[in-house]
Amino acid sequence: MAEPLELHYAVASTNTGHDGDQADASFALGHPEKLTDYAWRAVHEMTVAAKAIITARYGRSPRQSYWVGCSNGGRQGLKEAQRFPADYNGIAAGAPANNAVPIAAYMVNVQRALTDSALGFTPRHLALLSAAAVAACDANDGVTDKVVEDPRSCAFDPSTVQCSSADTQNCLTASQVAVVRSLYGGVVNPRSGATLIPGPTPGGEPMWVVFRPGILPFGVNYFRDIVMQDASWDPQTFDLDRDVARGLAEDTAGITAMTANLGEFISRGGKLLLWHGWIDAWVPAKNTIEYYERVLAATGRGAGSAVRLFMVPGVNHCGVGDGTLFDALQVIDAWAERGQAPKRIVTQRPAQGDVPARTRPLCPYPQIARYRGTGSTDDEGSFECGMPMHR
């Protein structure tokens, strides 16, 4: 909250009605009202209260109101646009965890793979995968810089790091390769064959390690406490067909934020800035692409001028990685208040030791930044926006 305060915004936040570890959902056990608070009510009530406090303090209501959040904060922003379209003039939703149950199922799949002693995954294996994926695809965009501009332009095969000797610490076994391929393939219903959520694009695998017990086991805790409502639930009993269906059916609190028709939000002049790191290993980036395309199709006229998506190369969940970043608050402010729709966002990364500072442009999806062929690759002026070659 410090940055917007320094820029003289009035700022509000909420704990959504409970205190606890960020990966712990036990607050919801036996308390459906707290789950509703978490799903949407706390953010809306905070917004109403904040506006009343601002009006009492300054003698007038706020001229503009913005929501800026990432991950669950991105989900909350989408929920506001969907359910309370008058709350905010502009919403910046980064890496939104809006497809809640399939995302939790993906996380359960990752955790089960990484904790399977027979597979024997280590952080070293995940680092090998990430390095191999970047090495295989890095030069496709004309610039070798440890950042893949559009991962869909390259089909990385994890078998390229499969063991050819007994040194299994510096390579992956055939079983590990098969599991990685499955994770890349997304969450697939074993009965119907339907893909419930696409898998991650290669490159961010080291962040899978957080799903281990004792770190941030989001998916397992979601199913344990919210879906099964059983503190003794064993993730080894997880059944993709049965348990995902139960999770979707029992989301009565409304955590999922997949409503695609944003017509009322847009008709009131609302602006929605979506962004997602391409190599996000927590919330697969292609989920946001699919949601964006659904919004354009469902909302119809006006959606294209009020909703923009920016995919951020080399960035993992909510900002981690070798890529460059931007200030979402300033972008949404310029768009909502001054009508400056983002056509090219300049991102930056400060100098780090021997690594020079870098600026790069972000282009509205489906465009990507393409190197002009001359000039410094650390200068955004050396790039232009254009359609990817593979489309």
Secondary structure per residue as TSV (DSSP state, phi and psi in degrees):
chain	resnum	aa	ss	phi	psi
A	1	M	-	360.0	-11.3
A	2	A	H	-66.5	-43.3
A	3	E	H	-60.5	-51.8
A	4	P	H	-64.9	-30.6
A	5	L	H	-62.6	-41.4
A	6	E	H	-64.9	-24.6
A	7	L	T	-92.9	10.1
A	8	H	T	73.6	26.0
A	9	Y	-	-84.6	152.0
A	10	A	-	-82.8	135.7
A	11	V	-	-128.8	141.3
A	12	A	-	-136.6	152.9
A	13	S	-	-147.9	171.3
A	14	T	-	-148.2	149.2
A	15	N	-	-90.6	11.6
A	16	T	T	55.3	25.1
A	17	G	T	95.8	4.0
A	18	H	-	-154.0	157.1
A	19	D	-	-110.6	145.8
A	20	G	S	164.4	172.0
A	21	D	-	-61.4	143.9
A	22	Q	T	-66.7	-15.7
A	23	A	T	-103.0	5.9
A	24	D	-	-103.6	122.7
A	25	A	-	-107.3	14.0
A	26	S	G	-67.2	-16.7
A	27	F	G	-59.1	-24.6
A	28	A	G	-85.1	-15.3
A	29	L	T	-62.1	116.0
A	30	G	T	76.6	6.7
A	31	H	-	-132.9	75.1
A	32	P	H	-60.9	-29.2
A	33	E	H	-66.9	-33.9
A	34	K	H	-70.0	-33.3
A	35	L	H	-67.7	-37.7
A	36	T	H	-65.6	-40.0
A	37	D	I	-56.3	-48.0
A	38	Y	I	-63.1	-40.9
A	39	A	I	-65.7	-44.6
A	40	W	I	-162.0	-28.3
A	41	R	I	-68.5	-38.7
A	42	A	H	-62.8	-41.8
A	43	V	H	-64.9	-43.7
A	44	H	H	-64.8	-45.6
A	45	E	H	-63.4	-38.4
A	46	M	H	-59.7	-42.7
A	47	T	H	-63.4	-46.3
A	48	V	H	-61.9	-45.4
A	49	A	H	-65.5	-41.8
A	50	A	H	-62.4	-42.5
A	51	K	H	-64.8	-37.4
A	52	A	H	-65.9	-41.3
A	53	I	H	-65.1	-43.2
A	54	I	H	-61.4	-44.7
A	55	T	H	-62.6	-41.7
A	56	A	H	-65.4	-37.2
A	57	R	H	-76.3	-42.3
A	58	Y	H	-105.0	-5.3
A	59	G	S	82.0	3.5
A	60	R	S	-156.2	155.9
A	61	S	-	-75.5	158.7
A	62	P	-	-62.5	139.9
A	63	R	S	-69.0	-40.5
A	64	Q	-	-136.8	148.8
A	65	S	-	-131.1	133.2
A	66	Y	E	-126.7	145.2
A	67	W	E	-112.0	130.7
A	68	V	E	-130.5	119.9
A	69	G	E	-157.8	162.3
A	70	C	E	-136.8	149.5
A	71	S	T	65.9	-117.1
A	72	N	H	-62.5	-31.5
A	73	G	H	-64.4	-33.5
A	74	G	H	-67.3	-41.5
A	75	R	H	-60.3	-44.4
A	76	Q	H	-61.8	-38.9
A	77	G	H	-62.9	-42.7
A	78	L	H	-65.2	-37.7
A	79	K	H	-61.9	-39.0
A	80	E	H	-62.3	-46.7
A	81	A	H	-62.1	-36.7
A	82	Q	H	-77.4	-41.2
A	83	R	H	-103.2	-32.4
A	84	F	-	-130.9	70.2
A	85	P	T	-65.1	-12.7
A	86	A	T	-91.9	-6.1
A	87	D	S	-68.9	-41.1
A	88	Y	-	-131.5	142.2
A	89	N	S	-80.2	-32.6
A	90	G	E	-140.8	139.4
A	91	I	E	-130.9	126.0
A	92	A	E	-109.3	111.1
A	93	A	E	-114.9	107.9
A	94	G	E	-98.0	138.1
A	95	A	S	39.8	53.3
A	96	P	-	-66.7	129.8
A	97	A	-	-88.9	55.8
A	98	N	-	-84.0	-26.1
A	99	N	S	-91.7	66.4
A	100	A	H	-56.1	-51.8
A	101	V	H	-68.4	-49.4
A	102	P	H	-60.8	-34.6
A	103	I	H	-64.3	-43.2
A	104	A	H	-62.9	-37.5
A	105	A	H	-64.9	-41.2
A	106	Y	H	-59.0	-44.2
A	107	M	H	-64.0	-38.5
A	108	V	H	-61.9	-43.0
A	109	N	H	-59.6	-42.7
A	110	V	H	-64.3	-46.3
A	111	Q	H	-62.8	-41.9
A	112	R	H	-63.2	-37.4
A	113	A	H	-67.4	-44.3
A	114	L	H	-75.5	-18.6
A	115	T	T	-103.9	5.4
A	116	D	-	-80.2	108.9
A	117	S	T	-62.5	-27.3
A	118	A	T	-68.7	-29.4
A	119	L	T	-81.0	-41.3
A	120	G	-	71.1	35.4
A	121	F	-	-64.4	141.0
A	122	T	-	-128.6	163.6
A	123	P	H	-55.3	-30.0
A	124	R	H	-61.8	-42.5
A	125	H	H	-62.7	-40.6
A	126	L	H	-67.9	-37.7
A	127	A	H	-66.1	-38.2
A	128	L	H	-62.1	-42.8
A	129	L	H	-61.0	-48.4
A	130	S	H	-60.5	-47.4
A	131	A	H	-62.9	-40.3
A	132	A	H	-67.7	-38.8
A	133	A	H	-64.6	-44.6
A	134	V	H	-66.0	-43.6
A	135	A	H	-61.6	-36.5
A	136	A	H	-72.0	-28.4
A	137	C	H	-117.7	-11.4
A	138	D	G	-55.1	-47.0
A	139	A	G	-78.0	-6.8
A	140	N	G	-61.0	-26.5
A	141	D	G	-93.0	7.3
A	142	G	S	88.0	-1.0
A	143	V	-	-134.7	124.4
A	144	T	-	-95.6	102.7
A	145	D	S	-147.9	17.9
A	146	K	S	69.1	13.6
A	147	V	-	-129.3	126.6
A	148	V	-	-97.0	116.1
A	149	E	S	-62.1	-45.0
A	150	D	-	-139.3	98.5
A	151	P	G	-58.5	-21.8
A	152	R	G	-70.7	-11.5
A	153	S	G	-79.8	-3.6
A	154	C	S	-141.6	128.0
A	155	A	-	-96.1	95.8
A	156	F	-	-75.3	132.5
A	157	D	-	-108.9	111.8
A	158	P	G	-64.7	-13.5
A	159	S	G	-68.2	-12.0
A	160	T	G	-66.5	-17.0
A	161	V	G	-112.7	20.5
A	162	Q	B	-75.0	145.6
A	163	C	-	-64.7	137.6
A	164	S	S	-115.9	4.4
A	165	S	S	-144.5	-172.3
A	166	A	S	-85.2	-0.9
A	167	D	-	-81.0	79.8
A	168	T	T	-80.8	-1.6
A	169	Q	T	-81.8	-21.5
A	170	N	S	-112.8	21.1
A	171	C	S	-163.2	174.7
A	172	L	B	-109.5	141.6
A	173	T	-	-73.5	166.6
A	174	A	H	-60.4	-37.1
A	175	S	H	-66.3	-40.8
A	176	Q	H	-64.5	-42.2
A	177	V	H	-60.4	-42.8
A	178	A	H	-62.1	-40.4
A	179	V	H	-68.0	-41.5
A	180	V	H	-61.4	-43.5
A	181	R	H	-58.2	-40.7
A	182	S	H	-63.6	-41.8
A	183	L	H	-65.9	-41.1
A	184	Y	H	-60.6	-29.2
A	185	G	T	-76.8	-7.3
A	186	G	-	88.2	-169.5
A	187	V	E	-94.5	113.5
A	188	V	E	-117.6	127.6
A	189	N	-	-66.4	120.5
A	190	P	T	-68.1	-20.2
A	191	R	T	-87.4	-48.9
A	192	S	T	-92.5	-20.6
A	193	G	-	79.9	3.6
A	194	A	-	-75.9	137.9
A	195	T	E	-83.4	116.5
A	196	L	E	-81.8	-30.8
A	197	I	E	-158.7	137.5
A	198	P	-	-68.1	157.1
A	199	G	-	-81.3	175.7
A	200	P	-	-75.5	153.6
A	201	T	-	-80.7	140.7
A	202	P	T	-59.6	149.4
A	203	G	T	131.0	-24.4
A	204	G	-	-106.3	14.6
A	205	E	G	-53.8	-33.8
A	206	P	G	-56.4	-25.4
A	207	M	G	-79.0	-5.0
A	208	W	G	-62.8	-25.1
A	209	V	G	-61.5	-22.3
A	210	V	G	-69.5	-18.6
A	211	F	G	-76.7	-0.6
A	212	R	S	-66.1	150.0
A	213	P	T	-55.9	140.7
A	214	G	T	88.9	-9.0
A	215	I	T	-110.0	-90.9
A	216	L	-	-139.6	70.9
A	217	P	-	-80.3	63.9
A	218	F	H	-54.8	-52.1
A	219	G	H	-63.0	-46.6
A	220	V	H	-61.8	-43.1
A	221	N	H	-66.3	-35.1
A	222	Y	I	-61.3	-49.3
A	223	F	I	-69.0	-38.8
A	224	R	I	-62.5	-50.0
A	225	D	I	-96.0	-31.7
A	226	I	I	-98.9	-43.2
A	227	V	I	-85.2	-58.7
A	228	M	S	-78.8	-27.6
A	229	Q	-	51.8	48.2
A	230	D	-	-143.6	108.1
A	231	A	T	-63.1	-18.3
A	232	S	T	-98.5	6.6
A	233	W	-	-58.9	136.7
A	234	D	-	-104.9	118.6
A	235	P	G	-61.3	-17.1
A	236	Q	G	-68.9	-15.6
A	237	T	G	-91.3	3.0
A	238	F	-	-59.6	129.9
A	239	D	-	-122.5	114.6
A	240	L	H	-58.3	-42.0
A	241	D	H	-69.7	-56.0
A	242	R	H	-69.3	-47.8
A	243	D	H	-78.1	-34.3
A	244	V	H	-66.6	-42.2
A	245	A	H	-59.5	-41.1
A	246	R	H	-64.2	-43.0
A	247	G	H	-61.3	-41.6
A	248	L	H	-67.6	-40.7
A	249	A	H	-69.8	-30.8
A	250	E	T	-100.6	13.0
A	251	D	-	-80.3	56.8
A	252	T	T	-71.0	-20.9
A	253	A	T	-74.6	-21.6
A	254	G	-	85.7	39.6
A	255	I	-	-67.2	-39.9
A	256	T	-	-61.1	137.8
A	257	A	-	-130.2	65.4
A	258	M	-	-109.1	5.2
A	259	T	-	-57.5	125.1
A	260	A	-	-96.6	-24.4
A	261	N	-	-82.0	106.0
A	262	L	-	-105.6	28.5
A	263	G	H	-57.0	-42.4
A	264	E	H	-68.4	-42.0
A	265	F	H	-59.9	-44.4
A	266	I	H	-71.0	-39.3
A	267	S	H	-64.3	-22.8
A	268	R	T	-86.2	3.1
A	269	G	T	92.9	8.3
A	270	G	-	-67.5	147.8
A	271	K	E	-121.9	135.4
A	272	L	E	-121.8	118.3
A	273	L	E	-104.1	112.0
A	274	L	E	-99.8	139.7
A	275	W	E	-148.1	153.4
A	276	H	E	-156.5	134.5
A	277	G	E	-69.6	132.2
A	278	W	T	-61.7	-34.1
A	279	I	T	-104.4	30.6
A	280	D	-	-61.5	119.3
A	281	A	S	-95.3	-4.7
A	282	W	S	-97.2	-53.5
A	283	V	S	-117.7	105.1
A	284	P	-	-53.3	130.3
A	285	A	H	-61.5	-33.7
A	286	K	H	-67.2	-17.6
A	287	N	H	-62.5	-40.3
A	288	T	H	-71.8	-35.9
A	289	I	H	-60.8	-45.8
A	290	E	H	-63.2	-40.7
A	291	Y	H	-65.3	-43.3
A	292	Y	H	-58.0	-45.1
A	293	E	H	-66.1	-33.6
A	294	R	H	-67.4	-38.1
A	295	V	H	-62.4	-45.6
A	296	L	H	-60.8	-41.7
A	297	A	H	-71.2	-39.9
A	298	A	H	-82.0	-32.7
A	299	T	H	-84.4	-33.7
A	300	G	-	76.9	-143.7
A	301	R	T	-54.0	131.7
A	302	G	T	98.6	-21.0
A	303	A	H	-64.2	-39.5
A	304	G	H	-63.7	-26.4
A	305	S	H	-95.2	-5.7
A	306	A	H	-119.2	-10.7
A	307	V	E	-129.8	126.5
A	308	R	E	-130.5	144.1
A	309	L	E	-120.0	133.3
A	310	F	E	-126.0	120.6
A	311	M	E	-93.0	133.1
A	312	V	E	-108.9	109.5
A	313	P	T	-65.1	145.0
A	314	G	T	70.3	12.0
A	315	V	B	-114.5	130.9
A	316	N	-	-88.8	-151.1
A	317	H	G	-67.7	116.3
A	318	C	G	57.6	28.3
A	319	G	G	125.1	-7.9
A	320	V	-	-78.9	139.9
A	321	G	B	135.6	-171.7
A	322	D	S	-90.8	-2.3
A	323	G	S	-79.6	-177.1
A	324	T	-	-107.3	154.4
A	325	L	B	-125.5	171.6
A	326	F	-	-143.2	168.2
A	327	D	-	-94.4	101.3
A	328	A	H	-64.1	-32.5
A	329	L	H	-62.4	-45.2
A	330	Q	H	-65.9	-36.0
A	331	V	H	-67.4	-46.0
A	332	I	H	-71.0	-31.7
A	333	D	H	-64.7	-48.2
A	334	A	H	-62.2	-34.5
A	335	W	H	-74.6	-49.4
A	336	A	H	-73.9	-37.3
A	337	E	H	-93.5	-35.8
A	338	R	H	-113.2	1.9
A	339	G	-	72.4	19.4
A	340	Q	-	-90.6	84.8
A	341	A	-	-62.6	134.5
A	342	P	-	-70.3	114.9
A	343	K	S	-106.2	-24.5
A	344	R	S	-158.4	110.8
A	345	I	E	-99.4	124.8
A	346	V	E	-85.5	119.8
A	347	T	E	-103.6	163.1
A	348	Q	E	-148.4	158.5
A	349	R	E	-138.5	124.4
A	350	P	-	-68.2	160.7
A	351	A	-	-62.4	141.6
A	352	Q	B	-134.9	99.7
A	353	G	T	62.3	-120.9
A	354	D	T	-83.5	-5.0
A	355	V	B	-88.4	120.5
A	356	P	-	-71.4	162.0
A	357	A	-	-63.0	152.7
A	358	R	E	-140.2	141.4
A	359	T	E	-123.6	143.4
A	360	R	E	-144.6	152.7
A	361	P	E	-89.9	146.3
A	362	L	E	-104.1	138.0
A	363	C	-	-114.7	146.1
A	364	P	B	-64.2	133.2
A	365	Y	T	-57.9	136.7
A	366	P	T	-94.6	10.2
A	367	Q	-	-70.2	158.3
A	368	I	E	-132.1	165.1
A	369	A	E	-83.7	126.2
A	370	R	E	-118.1	132.5
A	371	Y	E	-67.1	133.8
A	372	R	-	-73.5	-17.0
A	373	G	S	103.0	-12.7
A	374	T	S	-137.6	157.6
A	375	G	S	92.7	167.5
A	376	S	-	-67.2	135.1
A	377	T	T	-78.1	-1.2
A	378	D	T	-98.7	7.5
A	379	D	S	-118.3	123.0
A	380	E	G	-61.0	-22.8
A	381	G	G	-67.9	-12.5
A	382	S	G	-87.4	6.2
A	383	F	E	-126.1	152.7
A	384	E	E	-130.6	155.4
A	385	C	E	-86.2	137.3
A	386	G	E	-164.0	170.5
A	387	M	-	-74.4	142.9
A	388	P	-	-63.9	148.1
A	389	M	T	-66.8	-27.5
A	390	H	T	-82.1	-8.1
A	391	R	-	-88.4	360.0
